[in-house]
């Protein structure tokens, strides 16, 4: 059965706005800047021909117009005595840990340049997220402090230590409290250091808080089961997943880990076994997880609690008050279907909720007990330790500071002056504290209010460890000596505590050799090589539920009623920025949000029909005033799928003291968060008021159009079971007219190709950042993205369609109904990169043979030949070629990335930096292919499948990207491309692309379809 769905990238394409039509009809997205070029030569477009030729002869004219300027000059210093472990041109790899995930760090001549997942991590080897990939740029951030500060003046560590010790003695003598404020401290060695510090200063207490809190889940588990823990979720064991606003494939707890689990039941290997999990998502704002759901239901924030009560009643037969959704027929139908299927999948299902409300999470616990989730899909005996923050303890700290009870406070990996909910109360209390010490690498918002800034190194310069799950430990080891005069926070605390061991490396080693290594039977050198210790997990037990839910239901109903006024405002964590700690990372700022494709800003997302009712057009700047009085001005973004009556604003923006790239980008949404009944709440009410201003957001999505061609293909799981080729279009192959019959590319050795599984790809975008880092792709900034000039070699196209097009023709009545209500849409994500066509149309139009085909199936670019005609970009049907408009390496407009020698240390020496005026595009990581061949040659063996992995492939948690040799019939990619789901984008134009896509499959049936009827 072929799909008859209508796909559209954005509302501009759906509505065929004049701007969209105009921007996509021209041959080139924007003309060459001839005026700028001529003005630099002292000419104009009306210069007489003789004067023009005199000033711009052919040679100079070609160089100027093509802008083939000199590449940046990099000074090099030869080794006098070469270190034994360093061979120029040969990378070294070290294991380390980023936010508790074990990673492998690639270094070249002592410079860390790339982060990969650690293959030794076993089941926890889940790829990497965008933050991990981009983190290497943070090491070379010029905004960092170079020496510690005392009273805002540069100082020495000796003077700083003397001052802090003296102040601590005064505090101890006064009897006042000492507080160490940290984001969840899941390092066992660091916790041991705090214990030693407390032994020296007994009034010390560790206060853990997280800007994105999970206290609600932890406290609900304490109330329900006597275990104050964050569970380990096993999505790979779930045949049915029901989520209420938990973005578990994106930002909720551990997105990359859950992605690997989730897709293991949905990728091509699983489908070959005729097996696929089923996923329902109820949410207000469109999330990454919502875009991947089989069935997504738009649900207002005030409806989430009543929906869960209704689900509990339907499953257990109880009659808790407050159930029912009289104004949401879709959700009401869906809940009945979900209840039925949960009972059919007892022990093989899981229900999760993104709320931080204790009552909501307690009710979710009761539902999961009723469907037998504990001991299978939920594990309380091997809990997650990523988040241990306690909202009430931080609120108590603010109260203690304002009462003058705190004499000293230390901030470790925390910045509450930016991300605390009541910044005014916090700063007023902080002013009453005698000693304020910030462990930060820069003078951030909290460090600016501190007496002492004890600057800390980047994690790539540090020793340490992490314990993210019970029995699972990762090591942090430095891959480079500290670049600046920094010192680890733990070492500072040991120094001020007069501890017997003050060298933190030795401290970590002693701790591991005493507490961790003996049980695992490993040595210190073993863990430095493997990076992880994974002890056998405990047996996961099942749990009963005895709490009375009457008070729980009453609390849920009360909080739901409080939201039923004005606009219900959702405060959420975005994929690129998360909590804002890496806001000065230009890779992340220019990384398009997977759902909205917005870069360099946040916004208020509204359903287009909601915005029209309020009288707003897209990009109108509105003033958002929350119930607590906090107000910000943000541009409106039309977001299909957003629940009517709701709005969403992303956290992580609005930094003021983070660095040149991140300062004053967007607005700070943390003050919208409220504190109620012991936990932070990320839902509130707000009023929107027009300002009369207009600000265009920098989006990447609709810069190119495929003019309605059949680009993405999908089918239902039911149809797939009947016919594995369902939706692929492979039943009706077109007749081929070949213009290249006498010029076939014969690939007798390797034929490098790729397969992309649309059913596995979640659209998370970690591959985009991995590609940027690996291939020295420049960041162009907000203004250039607005001009359609982003440089990403790999993009992920997001296509909307309407839900009831899964079955039946799209009638005019349906079309009108859809436009009246844009809540019920589904989404497909499609990675799009150079297709390395065997009949590449770009090659036939290049006048200088800058783009040519290799004997092993790749489309190459010779940058020094390219004269920038852009004919190839015009002739590329996939629009994946990029033009260098500027010298991003030495132009002051791009200071936020590579216009300084220090930041340029992040560059991969195996990939040339491109000059202005040349075309560039995906090279299929040719440098990795050559390195793999060389390694096999040196080892005197044949190249094996898996020896070579693309940067995008290694970053992918979902294993959606498969690369290899098509000429090897046993290679993973050959097996994938033989799948009956495989099709080739625009194969009808016979360019013979080298990348095959596998059809998107949704686990829906006719019953599910009725939900949206």
N, C-alpha and C positions, 0 to 999 in steps of 0.2 A: 504493500500500500504506500503510495507516494504522498509526501506531505503537501498540503495546500495552504500552509500557513503564510501569512504576509509578515515579513520581517522589516524592521526599521531601526536605524541606529539611534535616532533621537526625534523629538517632536518636530524639528525643522524638516526632517525628511518625510515624516508621516503627513505633515500638513502642507508640504511643498511651499514653504515660505519664500518670498521673493529673494531674501538674502541667501538662502540655501541654493536656490536655482542659479543665482548670479555667481556665487562662489564656486560652483561645481561645473559650470558650462565652459569655462575658459581652458585653453590648452595648458597654461601654467597657472599655478595657484597665485603667483604674484610675479610681475615683470622684473627683469634684472634692473638693479639700481644704476642705470646708465648715467643719470644726472650726477649722482655722487661720484662715480668714477671719473667723469669728465671734469667735474669741478676740482678734484684733487690734482688734475693735470693742467689747471688753469684754463680750461675750455668750457664751452657750452654746446647745447644741441644745435645752435645756429651758427657755429663756427664755420667759416669758408672751408671748402674741401681741401685746398692747398695747405692752409694752416693746420687743419686737422691731421693730414698725412705727415706734415713736417714734425708736429709734436708727437704724433702717435704712428710711427712707422709700423710695419707689420709685426716685427719682433716685439717691440714695446707694447703695441696694441694688444697682441695676443696675451702677453704676460699680464697686462693691466686688467683687461676685460675678464680673463679667466682667473685673475687674482692668484696666480701660481707664485706666491711670495715665498720667501725663505722660511723653512721650518724653524721652530723655536730653538735657540741655542742653549744647550745644557752643558755646564762645565763638568768636567770629569777629572778625578784625581787618581793616578795609577797606584796600585798596591806596591809598597816597598817590600813588605813581608806578607804574603797572602795567607789569610787564616786557613787552616787545614780543612775545615768543613765547608768552605765557600769556594765554589768554582763559578767564575763569571759565565752567565748564560744558562746555568743549570740551577733550577729552583730547589729550595729546601722546604720541607713541610713539617710543621709542628702542630701538635694537638693542643687545644685550649678549650675554653668554654665561654659561650656568650649567653647571658641570662639563663644559665643552667643547662643549655643545650650544648652538647659536645661538638666542637667544630675542628676543622683542619685548616691551618693558616699557611698559605703559600707565601714564601719570602724569596726575594731575588736580591742578591748581594746585600743582605742584611735589611732589606725593606719589605715589610708585609704589604702585599698588594691584592690579595684575594682570599675570601672566606669560602670554605666548602663544608659540607656535612661530613662528620667523622664516620668512615665506614666501619670502625670498630664499635660503634655505639649499639649495634644489634637492633632490637626492636625499637630503640629510640633514635635510630638513624632515619630521620624523617625530613630530609632536605633542610632547607633554611628559609626563613622568611625574608621579606624585603629589608627589615631593620638589620638583620645579621649581615646581609650582603653589603649594605651601605655602611656598616660600622667601620670598615677599614678607612673610610674617608675622615671619620672623626679623629683618627690618630694624627692626621696632618692638618688639623683645623688651626688656622692662624689666629682665631679669636681666643685661644686658650692663654691663660696666664703663664708666664715663664719663670716666675719665682714667687714664693709665698708673700702674703701681705699681712701687715700688722698695723691696725688703725689706718688702713688704705694706703700705707706706704710700703715699698718693697723692703724686705728684711731677710735675715739669714735664719736658717733652721735653729741655730744655737740661741739666738735672741728670742725667737718665737717660743722655743721650748721653755726658756727661762720665764717668759711672761705668763704662759699658760699654767705652768706648775705653781707659780706664785699666786695666780688668781684662784686656782683650784684649792690651794691651802686656805685661802681666805674664805671660800665658799664652805669648805668642810668645817672651819672654825665657827662659821655663822650658823651651822646646822641646816642650811637651806638645801633644797633638792638639786640633784644633777640629773639631766636627762640626755640620753642618746636617741635621737630621732632618725629613724631609717625606714626607707621602703623595705618591704619584706626581705629580711636578712636570711637567705637560705644557704649561707656559707657556714658549715659547722666550725671551721677554724675561726672565722670572724666572731661567731657567737662565743667561742671560748675566750677570745681576746676581750670581749665586753665583760665576760665573767671575771677575768683577771683585773680589769679596770675597776669593776665594782668591788672587788676585794680590797683594793687600795682606797677607794672612795665609796663607802657603804651606802650613801644616799642615792647612788646611781640607779637608774631604771631604764631599760630599753623600751622605747615606745615605737612600735611598728605601725606604719600606716601606708596605705596605697591610694593614690589618686583615683584609680579604678578599683573599687573595693569589692571584695567577695566575702565580707563579714556576714552578710545575710545567710549565705549557704553554710558557713562555718557554725554560726550560732544556731541555725535550724537543726543541724546535725547534733549539736550539743543537747538541744532540747528534745530531739526525737530519739536519739540513740545513746546519749552520753558520750559522744565522740566529737570534740570540737576540731573537725578536720575538713579539708576540701577533698572530696572523693577522687578516686581515679576512675575516669569514664572509659569504657571499652566499646567504642562505636563499631569496631569490627565484629563484635559479637551480636550486634543488633540487626534483626531483620526489619524492624520498624522503629523509626526515630520520629519523635514528636517534640518540636521545639517551640517554646513561647518566648520569642525575642532573644534567644541565646544565639549569638553569632559565632558558633563553635568552629566554623571553617575560616573565620577571620580573626577577631580580636578576643574572643571569650576563652580565657584561661590559657590554652595552648593550641593555637590555630593550626600550626604546621603538623603537630602530632595528630590531632583529630582529623586533619585532612587525609593523612596517610591511612588512618584506620577506616575512615568513611569511604574512600575511593577503592579500598581493597575489596569491597563488596559491590563495586559498580564499574570497574574498569574492564578492559577487553578480556582479560583472563577470567574474570568472574562471569562475564556474559557468555563466554564460550562454554561455561558449565551450566548455562541457563539459570544463573542465580543473580539476583539484584535486590538490594535493600529498598525499602520504601520510606519516603521522608515527607512529613507534613511540617510546614512552618507557619506560625501565626505571629504577626508582627505589625508594627505601625509604620516604621520607615523601612525602605528597601535595604536589606543587608546583603553581604556577600553570601551568607548561608541561604538567605531567602531566594537569591537568584539561582541557586542550585537545587532548590527543593522540587520534588515531583509535583507537589501541590502547595501553593502559597496563598494564605488567606490574610487580607488586610484587616487588622484589628486595632482599634483605638487603644490608647494606653489605659483608659478607664474601663475597658472591656476585658483586659487580660485577667484580672482577678475573678470576675464573674464567670469567665470562660473556664477557668481551672476548677471552680466550684461545680459548674455544670458537668465537666468531664469526670470529676470524682464521684458525683452522684450517679452518673450513668454507668460507671464501672462497678461501683460497690452497692448500688441500690439505696444509698443513704439519701437524706433529704435536707442537706445543709441549706440554710437560707441564703439568698443573694445570687442564685444561679440564674442563667438565662440571658440572652442577648436579643431583646425584642427589636432593636434597630439594625441588626446585622444578620440577615437571613443566610448569607453565605457561610458565615462562621457557625451559625446554629446547625446547619446541615452538616458541615464538616466535622463538628464535635461529635455528632451522633455516629458518623462513619468511623471516626478515630477511636471512639470508645469500643465499638464493636471489634475493630481490628486489634486493639491492644489486648482485649480478652482472648482473641484467637492466637496471639503471639506471646503468651505468658512465658517469662523467662528469656525471651528473645527480643525484648523491646525496651525502650528507655524514653523517659519524658524529662526534658530539661527546660529551665527557665532562666532568662538573663537578668531577672529582677534581683535587686539587693535587699528586698524586703523579707524579713524573717518569717512573717506569716505566709507569704507566697511560697517561699522555699519549704516551709513546713508542710504545706498542702501538697507540694510536688513530691516530697518524701512519702507522704501517705499514698499517693497515686502509685509511686514506684514500688512500694511494699505490696500493694494490691495486685500488681502485674508481675511480681516475682523478679524484679530487676537486680536486687542486692545479691551479690555473690556471682553474678554473671556479667551484666552490662555495667553495673556500678560496684565498685570495690572500695569499701571503707577501711579495709585492713592493710592496704598498701597505699596510703593516701598521698595526694599531691601536696607538695610543700612550696609551690611557687609563690603562693600568696598566703601570708599569715597576719596581715594587717588587722588592727582592731580599731574600728571607727570611734568607739566610746573612749578608748584610752587616749586617742589624739584630742578629742573634745575636752577630756579632763585636763590634758596638758595645757591647752589654751586657757582654761579656767585657772589652773595653778599659776601660770605666768602672770595673768592679770591680777591675781591676788598677791603677787610679790613673793610667792613661795619657792620659786626656782632661781637658783643662783648661777647655774651654768647650763648651757644647752649646746649639744653637738649635733650637726646635721650631716648624716652619712647617706649619700645617694638619694637625697631628698631635697625638695625645693618648695616648701609649703607657702612661701611668700607669693608663689605663682599659682600653685594648684590646690591650696587649701580652700575650703568652701567659704569661709568668712575671713578674707584677707585682712580686713580692718581690725577685727578682734585679735587676730594673730599678731599683726605688726605692733598693735598697741601693747600687747602682752610681752612681746619680744623686747620692746624698748625698756621694760622694767627688769630685764635679766642682765646681771653684771657681766658675765662672760658668754660671748656668742661666738662659736667656732663653726665654720663651714668647711667641710671636706668636699671641695669642688675643683674642677679643672679650669673654671672661669669665674669671673665675677658676676654670677647670675643674680636673679632677683633676691634670693635669700642671702647669698654671700655679700651682696651690696649692703645689707643691714647688719652684717657681722663685724665683730672686732678683729677676728682672725680668719684668714682664708688659707688653710693648710692645703695647698694645691696637691691634687692626686693625679696619678698617671692614668692613661687609657688602659683598658683591660689587656690590650696587646703588649703593654709594658709591665704587667703585674704578675705576682704570684697569688694564688688563691684556690678556692674550691667551691663546689655547689652541691646541694643535696635536694633535688627537685621531687624525688619520689622516695618512699620508704625503701631503703636498701640500694638506692641508685646514686652514685657519686661521680662527679666529673671534676677534673683538675683544670686549673687556670695556670698557664705558664707563659712567661714573657717571650715574645718573638723578636724583640728589639730592646736595647737599653733605653731607659727613660730619656726622651729627647730634651725635656726641660728639667729644671731643678725641682722636681716633684717628689713626693714621698707618699707611700700608701697610707691610708687612714688607719689601718690596723697597726702599722708600725709606729705611727704617731701615738696611738693610745697605749701601746706597750711601753714606749719611751716615757710618757707622762705618768704611767703606773709604776715605773722603776721595776719592770718585770725582769726576771733573770735572763730570759731570751728576748732580745729586742730586734733581732734580724727576722723579718717576717718570712723569708724563704725557709729559714731553719725552723721557725715556729710551725709553719704548715707541714713541713716534712716530719717533725717530731710528732705532731698531732696524728698524721696519717699512720706513721709507723707504730703508734701506740693504740689507736682506736679503730682504724679501718682496714689496714692491710693484713693484719694477722688473720682475721676471720675469712678474708678472701683468698689467703694463701699466695699473695702477690708481693713483689718487692717494689721499692720506690722507683727504680728504673723501669720496671714493667709498666707502671701507671703513667710515667712520663712518655712512654711510647704508644700506649693504647688510649690513654686519656680518660678511661672510665673504669669504674668498678660496679658491677651489677650483681648483687647477691640474689639468691633464689627468693622469689616473692613468697609471702605467707599465703596460706590458703584463704581465699576470700569467703567470708561467711554470709549467711542470709540474716535478715533482721526483721523483727516484728514491729508493729506500731501500736502503742497503747494510749497516746495522748488524745484528750478530748479536743475535737476540732471546732466546737461551737465558738469559742473565743477567737480562734484563728479566722474563721469565716467572718465573724463580726468585724474584726480589724481590717480584713480585705475589703469588705463592703464599704466601710467608712472611708478608707483611703481612695477607693474607686470613685465614691461620690464627690470627694474633694477635687477630683480632676475634671469633673463634668461641668466645666465653664470655660468661656473664652476658647483659646486655642490650646490644645494639649501639647506641651513642648517636651520632646524627647532629646536628652543630651547623650550623645553616643561617642564611642571611640572610633576614629577613622583608621582605615588600613595604613595610609602613608605616615601619619603623624603620631598615632597612638596617644600616649599621655604627654607628648611634647618634649620629652627629654632630648631627643635627637633633632630638635627643630632647626638647628643650624646646619643640618646636612642637606646640601643642595640636591643630591641624588633623590632624597625622599621628598623634598619640596616639589621637584619636577616629576615625580612619579605620579601618574594619573590615578585618582581614586578609581578602583575597579568598577564601581557602580555609576558614578557621575562623570568620570573622566576629567574632573576639575583638578588643576594644579595651582600651587602657590596661593591658596586662599581657602577660607571656609565660607559658609553661606547658610541661609535658612532654606531647607528643602520643603516645598509645598506641592500637594497634588495640583496639577494645572487647573482643574476645575475649582478647587478651593481658592487658588490665587485669583481666578477670574471673579468669583463671588466677592472677594475682598477688594477687587478693583486694581490688582497689581499685574504688571507685565513682567516677563522674565528679565532679570538683572536690575529691576527697580530696587533701590536701597530702602529698606524698611527699618524702623526702630522697634526692637523687640524688648518689651518690658515684662519681666517675670513677676510672679506673685511676691517675691522678696524685695522687689524694687530695683533689682539690677537691670541695667539697660545697655544694649549694644546695637549698633547699626550694621546690618549685613545685607548683601544683595540676595534677591530671591532666585532660587533655582527651581525650575519645573521638574518634578520627579515623578514619573509614572510609577504606580505601585504604592505611593504614599497614601496612608489611610486618610480619608476625608476628616476634617476637624483636627488634624494633627500637624505638627511641624517638627523638623529635626535640625539640630545644630551640632557640629562636630567639635570635640575637645582637641587640645594639643596645639592650638594656634594662639596668636596674641602675645607671644613672648616679647619682652622689652629689653632683656639683657642677656641674650644668648649668643649673638654674633651677627655679622653682616648679612648672612643669608637668611636668618630666621627672625631678625628683629622686625617687629611691626608688620608681620605677615598674618593677615586675618585678625580675628578678635578672640579674646579669652572667654571661653564658655564655662570655665570651672565655677565662677560665682553663681551660675544658675543652679548648681547642685545644692540640695538642701540636706539637713541632718534631722532625722525624725526617728524617735523610738530606738535610738542606739545605732542606727546605720545611715549611710549616705543614700540619698534617693536621686535617681537620674531622670525623674519625670516630674514635671511641674506644669503650671498653667501660665499663659502669657498673653499679652495683647500686642498686636502689630499695628504700627502707624506709619504711613508713608512719609518719606522725607523730601520727595520731589527730586531726589538724585538718582543717577543711573550709573552702574559700574559693570562693565563686561567681565565675566569670569573667563579665565584662560582654560578652555576645554580642548581636548584632542580628538574627541570622538567623531565628529562629522566633518573632518577636514577632507575626507575623500568619500566618494559614493560609488557603489557598484550598480547603480541604476536599476535596482529591483531584480538583479540576476540571482539565480539560485546558488547562494554562497554557503549558507548553513543548512544542514539537513537533519531532520529528526523524525523519530517514530515513537510509538508507545511500546512498552515492554510486552504488552499483550500481543501486539502486531509482530514484534520481533520474534517471539516464541513461535508464531505461525510461519514466519518467513524471515530468516536472518538478514536478508537484503532489504527489509522494509525501510522505506524512507531514503535509501542510499542513492536511488536513481539508477542503480546498476541493471535494472530490468530492461531499460530502454537506451541502449548505447547508440550514440549518433554515428552517422557515416563520417569517416575521416578523409579529409582532403589534405594531402601532405605536400607541402612546398619544399620539404627537405629530403626528398627521396634519394638524392645522389650525394647527400652530405650528412650521413648519419654519424653521430659520435660513437665510436666503438670503444667500450670500456672493458678492456681485457683483464685489467687488474681489479681495482676497487670501483665500486659505484656507490658513492656516499649519498644516502637518502635519509629521510626522516619520516616518522609516523607520529601523528598527534591524535590522541584519543579525546574527543570532545566530551565524552561521558566522564572522563577522569578530571579534565581541566576544570578547576573551580574559578579561574579568573583572578587568583590572588595577586599575580603580578610580580612575584619574587624573581621570575625569570627575566623580567624587564631590567631590574636593577642589576642582576648578575651579569647580563649582557653589557650594560653600561660600564660596569667596573672592569670586566674582562677586556673590552675592546676600546677603552679610552674614549668613550662617547661623551661629547661635551654637553654641559648644561647651558641652556640658552636664556633662561629667565622668563618671567611672566609676560612681558611685552612681546617677546619673540614667539612664544607659544600662541598668543592671541593672533599673531600674523601667520599661523600655520607653519611655523618653522622649527618645530621640535625635531630633534635629531635621532630619536630612538630607532634602532635597527629592528627591534621587535616590538610590536604593539599587540594588545589584546582587544579585538573588536567586540563590542557588546551589542547584541541585537535583541530588541523587544519584539514580542508578538502577543496577541490576545489569547487568553486561556482557552476559550471554547472553540478555537480553530483546530484543536487537536483532532476533532472529528467533524465532518460535515463541511459544506461549502460556506464561504464567507458571504452572507447575503447583505444587501444594502441596509436592511433593518438592523442586522448585527453591527455593521460598521457605525451606524448612528448611535446605537446603544454604547458601543465602546468609547466613542468620543465624548459621550455624556458622563462616563465614569471610567477613569483611567486607573482604578485600584487594582483590577484583576489582570495583570500582565505577567508573562513569563519571560525568562531571559536565557540567552545562550551566549557563552563566551567562546571566542575563537582566536587563538594566537595566530598572528599573521606576520610573516617575515619573507625575505626573498625566497622564492620557490625553487631557485636553481633549475630553471626549465631546461630540458634538453633542446628545445626549439625556442630559445630565449629571444623574445622580440626586442629586448634592449640591445642585444649584440648586433642585430642587423642594421641598426640606425646609427651606431656610434661612428663618427667620421674618422676617429683616430685610433680605433681598436683598443680603447681603454678598458672595455668590458668584453671578455672573451670566455670561451668554454674550455674547461680542462679535460684531460683524458679520463679523469675519474669522476666526471659527472657534476662538477661544481662550476658555478658562474663567478669568475674572478673579476676584481677591479684593480687595474694598474693606475694608482693615483697620480703618478708623475706623468702619465700620458694624457690624463683627462684635462680638457680645456673648458669644461663647464657649459656645454651647449644645452644640457638638460633634455636632449632628445630622448635619452633612455628613460628618464622619469616619465615623460609624456607617453612613451610607448609601452610602459610597464602596466599590464592590466590589474596588478595587485597593489599598485601605488606604495611600494615599499622602499623606494630609493630616496635618499636624502641629499640635499644640496647645502654645502657649507657657505652660508651667507657672509660670515665674518671670520676673522682670525680669533677664535675664542680663547686662544692661549695668551694673547698679549693685548687684549682690548679691555679698557678700564670698565666697560659695561658688564664684564663677566668676572669681576673680582670675587664673587661669591663661590667660585669654583677653582679654576686653574690658572688664574692670572697672577701667580706668585710661585717662586721657586720651591717653597716648602711644600705646598699642596701638590705640586707636580711630582713629588716623590711617590704618589699613589699610582702613577702611570705604569702600565704593563709594558716592559721594554720589548716584548715579542710582537707588539702591534704598533705600527707607525701612527703618529699623530697627523691628522689630515689638515692641509692648509686651505685657505679660503678659495672658493671657486671650483671645488671638485665635488663629484658625486660620491656617495658612499652608501653602503647597505650591508646586510648580513653576509659575512664571509664564510659562514658555517664553521667558525672558529678554526680557520685553516692552520693557525699556529698550533693548536692542540692536535690536529691531524698529523702535522709534520713531527711534532714532539713524540707522538705515539709510535709513528713509523721508526723514528730514530732510536727510541728505547728498545723496540723489538729487534732492530738491527744490531745494536750493541750487545744485546743479550743472546744474539744468534738464534733467533726463533722467529716463527711466523707471527704475524699480527693476529691477535685473538679478538673475538667479539667482546666488547666491553672495555678493551684497552683504551679506547678514545671516547670521551664523553664531552658533550657540548656544555658550555657554561650554563645555558638555560636548562638543560637536562639535569645537571647535577643539583641545581637549586630547587627543582620541582619536587614538592612533597608528595604530589599525587601520582608520580611516575606517568604523567600524561604525555611526555615527550620522549620518543625513542629514536636513537640515532644509530646508524651502522651501515654495513656493506650489503647492498641488495644482491650482489653477486654471490654472497655466501647464503645458501638456502637455509642454513641452520641458525643464522643470526636472529636476534630478537626482532630486529626491524623487518626482516623478511617475513617472519611469522605474522607480525602485526599487519603488514601490508597485504597478506593473503586473506585477512579477515573479510567476510562478506559485507561487513559494514563499511569498508574502506571506499572512499570516493576522492576525487581530485577537484579542487576548486577551479571553476571555469575550464574544465577539461574539454568543453565543446569547442574552444578556440584553438585546440591542438598545439598548445605550447609545451605540452608534456612536462608538467611540473614534477619536481623531485620530492615533494612533500605530500603524503597522503593523509587524509583526515578520516576519522571513524565517526559514524553517525551518532548524534546525540540521542540517547534513549531515556524516556521518562516513564517511571513506573506508575502509570495511571490506568484507569479503566473507565468504563461507561458510568459506573457509580460515582467515581471522582468527578467526572465531567458534570454531573448533575449539580455539584456544589456551586459551580459558577453559572448555572443556567438562569 
